[in-house]
Amino acid sequence: MLDRESIRSEGKSGFEQNFSLFEKNSWLFDENKEEFWQNPAFPQ
């Protein structure tokens, strides 16, 4: 989980970049991860 203090120190642009990465990474641990990995749009 992202640390609020580290987010503040990086500024808004850094927060937006990290949050985007966090959202993408959260997909990998989503309940639908099995469907995600089986999706041909995401080749391994």
mmCIF entry with sequence, helices, sheets and N, C-alpha, C, O atoms, coordinates in Angstrom:
data_MODEL
# 
_entry.id   MODEL 
# 
_entity.id                         1 
_entity.type                       polymer 
_entity.pdbx_number_of_molecules   1 
# 
_entity_poly.entity_id                      1 
_entity_poly.type                           'polypeptide(L)' 
_entity_poly.nstd_linkage                   no 
_entity_poly.nstd_monomer                   no 
_entity_poly.pdbx_seq_one_letter_code       MLDRESIRSEGKSGFEQNFSLFEKNSWLFDENKEEFWQNPAFPQ 
_entity_poly.pdbx_seq_one_letter_code_can   MLDRESIRSEGKSGFEQNFSLFEKNSWLFDENKEEFWQNPAFPQ 
_entity_poly.pdbx_strand_id                 A 
# 
loop_
_entity_poly_seq.entity_id 
_entity_poly_seq.num 
_entity_poly_seq.mon_id 
_entity_poly_seq.hetero 
1 1  MET n 
1 2  LEU n 
1 3  ASP n 
1 4  ARG n 
1 5  GLU n 
1 6  SER n 
1 7  ILE n 
1 8  ARG n 
1 9  SER n 
1 10 GLU n 
1 11 GLY n 
1 12 LYS n 
1 13 SER n 
1 14 GLY n 
1 15 PHE n 
1 16 GLU n 
1 17 GLN n 
1 18 ASN n 
1 19 PHE n 
1 20 SER n 
1 21 LEU n 
1 22 PHE n 
1 23 GLU n 
1 24 LYS n 
1 25 ASN n 
1 26 SER n 
1 27 TRP n 
1 28 LEU n 
1 29 PHE n 
1 30 ASP n 
1 31 GLU n 
1 32 ASN n 
1 33 LYS n 
1 34 GLU n 
1 35 GLU n 
1 36 PHE n 
1 37 TRP n 
1 38 GLN n 
1 39 ASN n 
1 40 PRO n 
1 41 ALA n 
1 42 PHE n 
1 43 PRO n 
1 44 GLN n 
# 
_struct_asym.id          A 
_struct_asym.entity_id   1 
# 
loop_
_struct_conf.conf_type_id 
_struct_conf.id 
_struct_conf.pdbx_PDB_helix_id 
_struct_conf.beg_label_comp_id 
_struct_conf.beg_label_asym_id 
_struct_conf.beg_label_seq_id 
_struct_conf.pdbx_beg_PDB_ins_code 
_struct_conf.end_label_comp_id 
_struct_conf.end_label_asym_id 
_struct_conf.end_label_seq_id 
_struct_conf.pdbx_end_PDB_ins_code 
_struct_conf.beg_auth_comp_id 
_struct_conf.beg_auth_asym_id 
_struct_conf.beg_auth_seq_id 
_struct_conf.end_auth_comp_id 
_struct_conf.end_auth_asym_id 
_struct_conf.end_auth_seq_id 
_struct_conf.pdbx_PDB_helix_class 
_struct_conf.details 
_struct_conf.pdbx_PDB_helix_length 
HELX_P HELX_P1 AA1 ARG A 4  ? LEU A 28 ? ARG A 4  LEU A 28 1 ? 25 
HELX_P HELX_P2 AA2 LYS A 33 ? GLN A 38 ? LYS A 33 GLN A 38 1 ? 6  
# 
_struct_conf_type.id          HELX_P 
_struct_conf_type.criteria    ? 
_struct_conf_type.reference   ? 
# 
loop_
_atom_site.group_PDB 
_atom_site.id 
_atom_site.type_symbol 
_atom_site.label_atom_id 
_atom_site.label_alt_id 
_atom_site.label_comp_id 
_atom_site.label_asym_id 
_atom_site.label_entity_id 
_atom_site.label_seq_id 
_atom_site.pdbx_PDB_ins_code 
_atom_site.Cartn_x 
_atom_site.Cartn_y 
_atom_site.Cartn_z 
_atom_site.occupancy 
_atom_site.B_iso_or_equiv 
_atom_site.pdbx_formal_charge 
_atom_site.auth_seq_id 
_atom_site.auth_comp_id 
_atom_site.auth_asym_id 
_atom_site.auth_atom_id 
_atom_site.pdbx_PDB_model_num 
ATOM 1   N N  . MET A 1 1  ? 0.844   -1.200  0.000   1.00 0.00 ? 1  MET A N  1 
ATOM 2   C CA . MET A 1 1  ? 0.000   0.000   0.000   1.00 0.00 ? 1  MET A CA 1 
ATOM 3   C C  . MET A 1 1  ? 0.880   1.252   0.000   1.00 0.00 ? 1  MET A C  1 
ATOM 4   O O  . MET A 1 1  ? 1.935   1.296   0.634   1.00 0.00 ? 1  MET A O  1 
ATOM 5   N N  . LEU A 1 2  ? 0.418   2.255   -0.723  1.00 0.00 ? 2  LEU A N  1 
ATOM 6   C CA . LEU A 1 2  ? 1.200   3.490   -0.818  1.00 0.00 ? 2  LEU A CA 1 
ATOM 7   C C  . LEU A 1 2  ? 1.188   4.253   0.502   1.00 0.00 ? 2  LEU A C  1 
ATOM 8   O O  . LEU A 1 2  ? 0.170   4.309   1.192   1.00 0.00 ? 2  LEU A O  1 
ATOM 9   N N  . ASP A 1 3  ? 2.324   4.833   0.837   1.00 0.00 ? 3  ASP A N  1 
ATOM 10  C CA . ASP A 1 3  ? 2.456   5.617   2.062   1.00 0.00 ? 3  ASP A CA 1 
ATOM 11  C C  . ASP A 1 3  ? 2.096   7.065   1.764   1.00 0.00 ? 3  ASP A C  1 
ATOM 12  O O  . ASP A 1 3  ? 2.654   7.673   0.851   1.00 0.00 ? 3  ASP A O  1 
ATOM 13  N N  . ARG A 1 4  ? 1.159   7.618   2.536   1.00 0.00 ? 4  ARG A N  1 
ATOM 14  C CA . ARG A 1 4  ? 0.700   8.987   2.269   1.00 0.00 ? 4  ARG A CA 1 
ATOM 15  C C  . ARG A 1 4  ? 1.837   9.997   2.381   1.00 0.00 ? 4  ARG A C  1 
ATOM 16  O O  . ARG A 1 4  ? 1.879   10.966  1.623   1.00 0.00 ? 4  ARG A O  1 
ATOM 17  N N  . GLU A 1 5  ? 2.748   9.783   3.310   1.00 0.00 ? 5  GLU A N  1 
ATOM 18  C CA . GLU A 1 5  ? 3.865   10.725  3.465   1.00 0.00 ? 5  GLU A CA 1 
ATOM 19  C C  . GLU A 1 5  ? 4.758   10.694  2.229   1.00 0.00 ? 5  GLU A C  1 
ATOM 20  O O  . GLU A 1 5  ? 5.186   11.747  1.758   1.00 0.00 ? 5  GLU A O  1 
ATOM 21  N N  . SER A 1 6  ? 5.044   9.521   1.700   1.00 0.00 ? 6  SER A N  1 
ATOM 22  C CA . SER A 1 6  ? 5.901   9.434   0.511   1.00 0.00 ? 6  SER A CA 1 
ATOM 23  C C  . SER A 1 6  ? 5.198   10.047  -0.693  1.00 0.00 ? 6  SER A C  1 
ATOM 24  O O  . SER A 1 6  ? 5.845   10.643  -1.554  1.00 0.00 ? 6  SER A O  1 
ATOM 25  N N  . ILE A 1 7  ? 3.889   9.905   -0.757  1.00 0.00 ? 7  ILE A N  1 
ATOM 26  C CA . ILE A 1 7  ? 3.130   10.517  -1.855  1.00 0.00 ? 7  ILE A CA 1 
ATOM 27  C C  . ILE A 1 7  ? 3.258   12.032  -1.787  1.00 0.00 ? 7  ILE A C  1 
ATOM 28  O O  . ILE A 1 7  ? 3.493   12.683  -2.805  1.00 0.00 ? 7  ILE A O  1 
ATOM 29  N N  . ARG A 1 8  ? 3.105   12.597  -0.587  1.00 0.00 ? 8  ARG A N  1 
ATOM 30  C CA . ARG A 1 8  ? 3.200   14.050  -0.423  1.00 0.00 ? 8  ARG A CA 1 
ATOM 31  C C  . ARG A 1 8  ? 4.572   14.556  -0.847  1.00 0.00 ? 8  ARG A C  1 
ATOM 32  O O  . ARG A 1 8  ? 4.673   15.589  -1.509  1.00 0.00 ? 8  ARG A O  1 
ATOM 33  N N  . SER A 1 9  ? 5.619   13.845  -0.476  1.00 0.00 ? 9  SER A N  1 
ATOM 34  C CA . SER A 1 9  ? 6.977   14.305  -0.763  1.00 0.00 ? 9  SER A CA 1 
ATOM 35  C C  . SER A 1 9  ? 7.270   14.284  -2.260  1.00 0.00 ? 9  SER A C  1 
ATOM 36  O O  . SER A 1 9  ? 8.128   15.033  -2.726  1.00 0.00 ? 9  SER A O  1 
ATOM 37  N N  . GLU A 1 10 ? 6.581   13.447  -3.013  1.00 0.00 ? 10 GLU A N  1 
ATOM 38  C CA . GLU A 1 10 ? 6.839   13.346  -4.446  1.00 0.00 ? 10 GLU A CA 1 
ATOM 39  C C  . GLU A 1 10 ? 6.050   14.369  -5.248  1.00 0.00 ? 10 GLU A C  1 
ATOM 40  O O  . GLU A 1 10 ? 6.356   14.601  -6.417  1.00 0.00 ? 10 GLU A O  1 
ATOM 41  N N  . GLY A 1 11 ? 5.048   14.982  -4.648  1.00 0.00 ? 11 GLY A N  1 
ATOM 42  C CA . GLY A 1 11 ? 4.259   15.978  -5.371  1.00 0.00 ? 11 GLY A CA 1 
ATOM 43  C C  . GLY A 1 11 ? 3.143   15.347  -6.178  1.00 0.00 ? 11 GLY A C  1 
ATOM 44  O O  . GLY A 1 11 ? 3.032   14.124  -6.260  1.00 0.00 ? 11 GLY A O  1 
ATOM 45  N N  . LYS A 1 12 ? 2.316   16.195  -6.775  1.00 0.00 ? 12 LYS A N  1 
ATOM 46  C CA . LYS A 1 12 ? 1.127   15.704  -7.462  1.00 0.00 ? 12 LYS A CA 1 
ATOM 47  C C  . LYS A 1 12 ? 1.464   14.839  -8.672  1.00 0.00 ? 12 LYS A C  1 
ATOM 48  O O  . LYS A 1 12 ? 0.843   13.795  -8.872  1.00 0.00 ? 12 LYS A O  1 
ATOM 49  N N  . SER A 1 13 ? 2.441   15.257  -9.484  1.00 0.00 ? 13 SER A N  1 
ATOM 50  C CA . SER A 1 13 ? 2.772   14.470  -10.672 1.00 0.00 ? 13 SER A CA 1 
ATOM 51  C C  . SER A 1 13 ? 3.273   13.081  -10.261 1.00 0.00 ? 13 SER A C  1 
ATOM 52  O O  . SER A 1 13 ? 2.922   12.078  -10.883 1.00 0.00 ? 13 SER A O  1 
ATOM 53  N N  . GLY A 1 14 ? 4.088   13.033  -9.216  1.00 0.00 ? 14 GLY A N  1 
ATOM 54  C CA . GLY A 1 14 ? 4.579   11.751  -8.731  1.00 0.00 ? 14 GLY A CA 1 
ATOM 55  C C  . GLY A 1 14 ? 3.440   10.900  -8.199  1.00 0.00 ? 14 GLY A C  1 
ATOM 56  O O  . GLY A 1 14 ? 3.408   9.689   -8.418  1.00 0.00 ? 14 GLY A O  1 
ATOM 57  N N  . PHE A 1 15 ? 2.513   11.525  -7.505  1.00 0.00 ? 15 PHE A N  1 
ATOM 58  C CA . PHE A 1 15 ? 1.357   10.801  -6.982  1.00 0.00 ? 15 PHE A CA 1 
ATOM 59  C C  . PHE A 1 15 ? 0.537   10.208  -8.113  1.00 0.00 ? 15 PHE A C  1 
ATOM 60  O O  . PHE A 1 15 ? 0.131   9.048   -8.049  1.00 0.00 ? 15 PHE A O  1 
ATOM 61  N N  . GLU A 1 16 ? 0.291   11.003  -9.152  1.00 0.00 ? 16 GLU A N  1 
ATOM 62  C CA . GLU A 1 16 ? -0.512  10.520  -10.278 1.00 0.00 ? 16 GLU A CA 1 
ATOM 63  C C  . GLU A 1 16 ? 0.165   9.333   -10.953 1.00 0.00 ? 16 GLU A C  1 
ATOM 64  O O  . GLU A 1 16 ? -0.499  8.364   -11.322 1.00 0.00 ? 16 GLU A O  1 
ATOM 65  N N  . GLN A 1 17 ? 1.486   9.405   -11.115 1.00 0.00 ? 17 GLN A N  1 
ATOM 66  C CA . GLN A 1 17 ? 2.213   8.300   -11.741 1.00 0.00 ? 17 GLN A CA 1 
ATOM 67  C C  . GLN A 1 17 ? 2.149   7.057   -10.858 1.00 0.00 ? 17 GLN A C  1 
ATOM 68  O O  . GLN A 1 17 ? 1.884   5.958   -11.346 1.00 0.00 ? 17 GLN A O  1 
ATOM 69  N N  . ASN A 1 18 ? 2.393   7.232   -9.558  1.00 0.00 ? 18 ASN A N  1 
ATOM 70  C CA . ASN A 1 18 ? 2.376   6.091   -8.653  1.00 0.00 ? 18 ASN A CA 1 
ATOM 71  C C  . ASN A 1 18 ? 0.980   5.502   -8.543  1.00 0.00 ? 18 ASN A C  1 
ATOM 72  O O  . ASN A 1 18 ? 0.831   4.282   -8.472  1.00 0.00 ? 18 ASN A O  1 
ATOM 73  N N  . PHE A 1 19 ? -0.042  6.343   -8.527  1.00 0.00 ? 19 PHE A N  1 
ATOM 74  C CA . PHE A 1 19 ? -1.403  5.833   -8.397  1.00 0.00 ? 19 PHE A CA 1 
ATOM 75  C C  . PHE A 1 19 ? -1.790  5.048   -9.635  1.00 0.00 ? 19 PHE A C  1 
ATOM 76  O O  . PHE A 1 19 ? -2.485  4.036   -9.543  1.00 0.00 ? 19 PHE A O  1 
ATOM 77  N N  . SER A 1 20 ? -1.339  5.514   -10.804 1.00 0.00 ? 20 SER A N  1 
ATOM 78  C CA . SER A 1 20 ? -1.605  4.787   -12.045 1.00 0.00 ? 20 SER A CA 1 
ATOM 79  C C  . SER A 1 20 ? -0.960  3.406   -11.982 1.00 0.00 ? 20 SER A C  1 
ATOM 80  O O  . SER A 1 20 ? -1.588  2.409   -12.341 1.00 0.00 ? 20 SER A O  1 
ATOM 81  N N  . LEU A 1 21 ? 0.290   3.344   -11.526 1.00 0.00 ? 21 LEU A N  1 
ATOM 82  C CA . LEU A 1 21 ? 0.974   2.063   -11.390 1.00 0.00 ? 21 LEU A CA 1 
ATOM 83  C C  . LEU A 1 21 ? 0.268   1.195   -10.360 1.00 0.00 ? 21 LEU A C  1 
ATOM 84  O O  . LEU A 1 21 ? 0.130   -0.012  -10.553 1.00 0.00 ? 21 LEU A O  1 
ATOM 85  N N  . PHE A 1 22 ? -0.182  1.806   -9.262  1.00 0.00 ? 22 PHE A N  1 
ATOM 86  C CA . PHE A 1 22 ? -0.872  1.063   -8.219  1.00 0.00 ? 22 PHE A CA 1 
ATOM 87  C C  . PHE A 1 22 ? -2.148  0.439   -8.766  1.00 0.00 ? 22 PHE A C  1 
ATOM 88  O O  . PHE A 1 22 ? -2.451  -0.718  -8.472  1.00 0.00 ? 22 PHE A O  1 
ATOM 89  N N  . GLU A 1 23 ? -2.908  1.209   -9.573  1.00 0.00 ? 23 GLU A N  1 
ATOM 90  C CA . GLU A 1 23 ? -4.137  0.684   -10.159 1.00 0.00 ? 23 GLU A CA 1 
ATOM 91  C C  . GLU A 1 23 ? -3.828  -0.487  -11.081 1.00 0.00 ? 23 GLU A C  1 
ATOM 92  O O  . GLU A 1 23 ? -4.533  -1.496  -11.059 1.00 0.00 ? 23 GLU A O  1 
ATOM 93  N N  . LYS A 1 24 ? -2.779  -0.360  -11.891 1.00 0.00 ? 24 LYS A N  1 
ATOM 94  C CA . LYS A 1 24 ? -2.415  -1.439  -12.815 1.00 0.00 ? 24 LYS A CA 1 
ATOM 95  C C  . LYS A 1 24 ? -1.969  -2.669  -12.038 1.00 0.00 ? 24 LYS A C  1 
ATOM 96  O O  . LYS A 1 24 ? -2.358  -3.789  -12.370 1.00 0.00 ? 24 LYS A O  1 
ATOM 97  N N  . ASN A 1 25 ? -1.152  -2.467  -10.999 1.00 0.00 ? 25 ASN A N  1 
ATOM 98  C CA . ASN A 1 25 ? -0.676  -3.591  -10.201 1.00 0.00 ? 25 ASN A CA 1 
ATOM 99  C C  . ASN A 1 25 ? -1.811  -4.257  -9.441  1.00 0.00 ? 25 ASN A C  1 
ATOM 100 O O  . ASN A 1 25 ? -1.800  -5.474  -9.254  1.00 0.00 ? 25 ASN A O  1 
ATOM 101 N N  . SER A 1 26 ? -2.796  -3.471  -8.997  1.00 0.00 ? 26 SER A N  1 
ATOM 102 C CA . SER A 1 26 ? -3.909  -4.037  -8.248  1.00 0.00 ? 26 SER A CA 1 
ATOM 103 C C  . SER A 1 26 ? -4.697  -5.012  -9.118  1.00 0.00 ? 26 SER A C  1 
ATOM 104 O O  . SER A 1 26 ? -5.320  -5.938  -8.599  1.00 0.00 ? 26 SER A O  1 
ATOM 105 N N  . TRP A 1 27 ? -4.675  -4.815  -10.424 1.00 0.00 ? 27 TRP A N  1 
ATOM 106 C CA . TRP A 1 27 ? -5.331  -5.759  -11.350 1.00 0.00 ? 27 TRP A CA 1 
ATOM 107 C C  . TRP A 1 27 ? -4.752  -7.159  -11.193 1.00 0.00 ? 27 TRP A C  1 
ATOM 108 O O  . TRP A 1 27 ? -5.480  -8.150  -11.265 1.00 0.00 ? 27 TRP A O  1 
ATOM 109 N N  . LEU A 1 28 ? -3.436  -7.239  -10.980 1.00 0.00 ? 28 LEU A N  1 
ATOM 110 C CA . LEU A 1 28 ? -2.775  -8.537  -10.900 1.00 0.00 ? 28 LEU A CA 1 
ATOM 111 C C  . LEU A 1 28 ? -3.226  -9.322  -9.676  1.00 0.00 ? 28 LEU A C  1 
ATOM 112 O O  . LEU A 1 28 ? -3.126  -10.548 -9.644  1.00 0.00 ? 28 LEU A O  1 
ATOM 113 N N  . PHE A 1 29 ? -3.724  -8.608  -8.670  1.00 0.00 ? 29 PHE A N  1 
ATOM 114 C CA . PHE A 1 29 ? -4.142  -9.262  -7.433  1.00 0.00 ? 29 PHE A CA 1 
ATOM 115 C C  . PHE A 1 29 ? -5.656  -9.199  -7.258  1.00 0.00 ? 29 PHE A C  1 
ATOM 116 O O  . PHE A 1 29 ? -6.184  -9.455  -6.176  1.00 0.00 ? 29 PHE A O  1 
ATOM 117 N N  . ASP A 1 30 ? -6.347  -8.850  -8.351  1.00 0.00 ? 30 ASP A N  1 
ATOM 118 C CA . ASP A 1 30 ? -7.796  -8.725  -8.306  1.00 0.00 ? 30 ASP A CA 1 
ATOM 119 C C  . ASP A 1 30 ? -8.440  -10.112 -8.233  1.00 0.00 ? 30 ASP A C  1 
ATOM 120 O O  . ASP A 1 30 ? -7.803  -11.116 -8.550  1.00 0.00 ? 30 ASP A O  1 
ATOM 121 N N  . GLU A 1 31 ? -9.704  -10.159 -7.813  1.00 0.00 ? 31 GLU A N  1 
ATOM 122 C CA . GLU A 1 31 ? -10.425 -11.425 -7.752  1.00 0.00 ? 31 GLU A CA 1 
ATOM 123 C C  . GLU A 1 31 ? -10.512 -12.068 -9.133  1.00 0.00 ? 31 GLU A C  1 
ATOM 124 O O  . GLU A 1 31 ? -10.649 -13.285 -9.253  1.00 0.00 ? 31 GLU A O  1 
ATOM 125 N N  . ASN A 1 32 ? -10.431 -11.232 -10.180 1.00 0.00 ? 32 ASN A N  1 
ATOM 126 C CA . ASN A 1 32 ? -10.546 -11.734 -11.549 1.00 0.00 ? 32 ASN A CA 1 
ATOM 127 C C  . ASN A 1 32 ? -9.182  -12.015 -12.167 1.00 0.00 ? 32 ASN A C  1 
ATOM 128 O O  . ASN A 1 32 ? -9.050  -12.053 -13.390 1.00 0.00 ? 32 ASN A O  1 
ATOM 129 N N  . LYS A 1 33 ? -8.162  -12.214 -11.322 1.00 0.00 ? 33 LYS A N  1 
ATOM 130 C CA . LYS A 1 33 ? -6.804  -12.387 -11.850 1.00 0.00 ? 33 LYS A CA 1 
ATOM 131 C C  . LYS A 1 33 ? -6.713  -13.583 -12.796 1.00 0.00 ? 33 LYS A C  1 
ATOM 132 O O  . LYS A 1 33 ? -5.929  -13.560 -13.744 1.00 0.00 ? 33 LYS A O  1 
ATOM 133 N N  . GLU A 1 34 ? -7.502  -14.618 -12.549 1.00 0.00 ? 34 GLU A N  1 
ATOM 134 C CA . GLU A 1 34 ? -7.455  -15.777 -13.439 1.00 0.00 ? 34 GLU A CA 1 
ATOM 135 C C  . GLU A 1 34 ? -7.954  -15.401 -14.826 1.00 0.00 ? 34 GLU A C  1 
ATOM 136 O O  . GLU A 1 34 ? -7.358  -15.793 -15.830 1.00 0.00 ? 34 GLU A O  1 
ATOM 137 N N  . GLU A 1 35 ? -9.045  -14.642 -14.886 1.00 0.00 ? 35 GLU A N  1 
ATOM 138 C CA . GLU A 1 35 ? -9.566  -14.190 -16.174 1.00 0.00 ? 35 GLU A CA 1 
ATOM 139 C C  . GLU A 1 35 ? -8.586  -13.226 -16.823 1.00 0.00 ? 35 GLU A C  1 
ATOM 140 O O  . GLU A 1 35 ? -8.398  -13.240 -18.039 1.00 0.00 ? 35 GLU A O  1 
ATOM 141 N N  . PHE A 1 36 ? -7.962  -12.387 -15.999 1.00 0.00 ? 36 PHE A N  1 
ATOM 142 C CA . PHE A 1 36 ? -6.996  -11.402 -16.499 1.00 0.00 ? 36 PHE A CA 1 
ATOM 143 C C  . PHE A 1 36 ? -5.842  -12.101 -17.210 1.00 0.00 ? 36 PHE A C  1 
ATOM 144 O O  . PHE A 1 36 ? -5.469  -11.718 -18.319 1.00 0.00 ? 36 PHE A O  1 
ATOM 145 N N  . TRP A 1 37 ? -5.278  -13.124 -16.573 1.00 0.00 ? 37 TRP A N  1 
ATOM 146 C CA . TRP A 1 37 ? -4.122  -13.806 -17.161 1.00 0.00 ? 37 TRP A CA 1 
ATOM 147 C C  . TRP A 1 37 ? -4.528  -14.649 -18.361 1.00 0.00 ? 37 TRP A C  1 
ATOM 148 O O  . TRP A 1 37 ? -3.693  -14.926 -19.222 1.00 0.00 ? 37 TRP A O  1 
ATOM 149 N N  . GLN A 1 38 ? -5.788  -15.063 -18.440 1.00 0.00 ? 38 GLN A N  1 
ATOM 150 C CA . GLN A 1 38 ? -6.241  -15.868 -19.570 1.00 0.00 ? 38 GLN A CA 1 
ATOM 151 C C  . GLN A 1 38 ? -6.641  -14.999 -20.755 1.00 0.00 ? 38 GLN A C  1 
ATOM 152 O O  . GLN A 1 38 ? -6.872  -15.510 -21.850 1.00 0.00 ? 38 GLN A O  1 
ATOM 153 N N  . ASN A 1 39 ? -6.725  -13.689 -20.542 1.00 0.00 ? 39 ASN A N  1 
ATOM 154 C CA . ASN A 1 39 ? -7.136  -12.769 -21.594 1.00 0.00 ? 39 ASN A CA 1 
ATOM 155 C C  . ASN A 1 39 ? -6.044  -12.691 -22.660 1.00 0.00 ? 39 ASN A C  1 
ATOM 156 O O  . ASN A 1 39 ? -4.911  -12.335 -22.339 1.00 0.00 ? 39 ASN A O  1 
ATOM 157 N N  . PRO A 1 40 ? -6.353  -13.015 -23.920 1.00 0.00 ? 40 PRO A N  1 
ATOM 158 C CA . PRO A 1 40 ? -5.335  -12.986 -24.980 1.00 0.00 ? 40 PRO A CA 1 
ATOM 159 C C  . PRO A 1 40 ? -4.783  -11.589 -25.257 1.00 0.00 ? 40 PRO A C  1 
ATOM 160 O O  . PRO A 1 40 ? -3.761  -11.449 -25.928 1.00 0.00 ? 40 PRO A O  1 
ATOM 161 N N  . ALA A 1 41 ? -5.452  -10.556 -24.743 1.00 0.00 ? 41 ALA A N  1 
ATOM 162 C CA . ALA A 1 41 ? -4.966  -9.189  -24.927 1.00 0.00 ? 41 ALA A CA 1 
ATOM 163 C C  . ALA A 1 41 ? -3.740  -8.927  -24.053 1.00 0.00 ? 41 ALA A C  1 
ATOM 164 O O  . ALA A 1 41 ? -3.062  -7.914  -24.222 1.00 0.00 ? 41 ALA A O  1 
ATOM 165 N N  . PHE A 1 42 ? -3.453  -9.841  -23.115 1.00 0.00 ? 42 PHE A N  1 
ATOM 166 C CA . PHE A 1 42 ? -2.311  -9.683  -22.219 1.00 0.00 ? 42 PHE A CA 1 
ATOM 167 C C  . PHE A 1 42 ? -1.397  -10.904 -22.347 1.00 0.00 ? 42 PHE A C  1 
ATOM 168 O O  . PHE A 1 42 ? -1.370  -11.749 -21.452 1.00 0.00 ? 42 PHE A O  1 
ATOM 169 N N  . PRO A 1 43 ? -0.645  -11.004 -23.454 1.00 0.00 ? 43 PRO A N  1 
ATOM 170 C CA . PRO A 1 43 ? 0.241   -12.166 -23.634 1.00 0.00 ? 43 PRO A CA 1 
ATOM 171 C C  . PRO A 1 43 ? 1.319   -12.220 -22.561 1.00 0.00 ? 43 PRO A C  1 
ATOM 172 O O  . PRO A 1 43 ? 1.818   -11.184 -22.121 1.00 0.00 ? 43 PRO A O  1 
ATOM 173 N N  . GLN A 1 44 ? 1.674   -13.419 -22.146 1.00 0.00 ? 44 GLN A N  1 
ATOM 174 C CA . GLN A 1 44 ? 2.678   -13.564 -21.096 1.00 0.00 ? 44 GLN A CA 1 
ATOM 175 C C  . GLN A 1 44 ? 4.068   -13.600 -21.707 1.00 0.00 ? 44 GLN A C  1 
ATOM 176 O O  . GLN A 1 44 ? 5.057   -13.718 -20.984 1.00 0.00 ? 44 GLN A O  1 
# 
